[in-house]
Amino acid sequence: MKINLQAFCRSLNAAEERETVPFTQCNSYLIEHIIRPYLSSKKILVRDIDFERFDLDDVHDLYHIFEERDRVEWKLRQLAERAWKLQPQARSVRSFC
């Protein structure tokens, strides 16, 4: 497997930055009162959750978004593992500036 590191780095620099979870597609109550506090390692008490502010479909939407994020993360981990195992090789011809 050959990797052109210069092209790879250019592609990473050109990549659009965006949130890993498209929160705009989710119920805002779940995001602000459940997900963000949970991701910040804050305690969430069941008695503080307003179950009237969301329904089961909202929870399913969040589940699918996180499932997709996990799939992408798994693919990136596979790529990283392969990259770490690569042995550097010298070019067969000289290149001059």
N, C-alpha and C positions, 0 to 999 in steps of 0.2 A: 504494500500500500504506500503510495507516495502522496505527500501533502505539500502543496505550495504554500509555505507559511506566510509569505508576503501577501499573496492573494487572499488567504484566509483572514489575516489581520485587517486588510482593507475592507473585506466584507463585514467583519465584526464592527469596525468603525462606522461603516455606512448604514448599519442596521438601525431601524427605527426603534427608539425606546418607547416602551409602553408598559402598562401594568400587567403583571403576570395573570391577574384575574380581572376580566372585564366587568368591574363592579357596576358599570352603568346598565348592565343587562339584568341586574338582580334587584330584589326587594331592598329598598334603602334602609328599612328598619333592621332587617337581618344583618346588613353590612355594618351599620353604625353601632348597633347594640349587641351583636353576637360575634360576628366574624372579626372585626378590627380589634375589639378587646381580647378575644381569644388569641389572635395572632400576636398580641402584645403581652401575652402570658398573664392577663388579668383574670381574676375569678369571676365566673358568671354563675349567679345563683338562679335556680329554676324559678323561685318565687318572684324574681325581678323581671322575668320575661313576659311580655305582653303577647299572648298567643293570638289575640284578636287582630294583630297588625300584619300577620302573614298567614298563608295557607300551605298545604302540603305541596302544591305545585311549585311554590317559591323554593322550598327546601330541595325538591327534585332538580330544579334549575341549577341551584348552587352545587349540588352533588355532581351533576354532569360537567359543570365548569371545572371543578377541582379534579375530576377524573381525567379530563382532557389535559390539564396542567401536569398531572402525574405522568401521563403518557409521553408528553414532550420531554419532561425531566428525565425519564427513563432512557429515551433515545439519546439525549445529550450525555448522560452518564456512560452509555455504551461507546459513544464516539470518544469521550475523554479517556476511557479505559484503553481503547485501541491506540490512541495517540501516545499514551504513556508507555506502551509496550514497543513503540517504534524505535528502531535503532537508527541513529543518524548515519547518512552515507555521503561521502564526498562526491562532488560532481565529476563526471567522466571527462569533461573538457573545462578548460580555464575560461573564466569570463573576465573581461576587462571593462573598466568604467569608461 
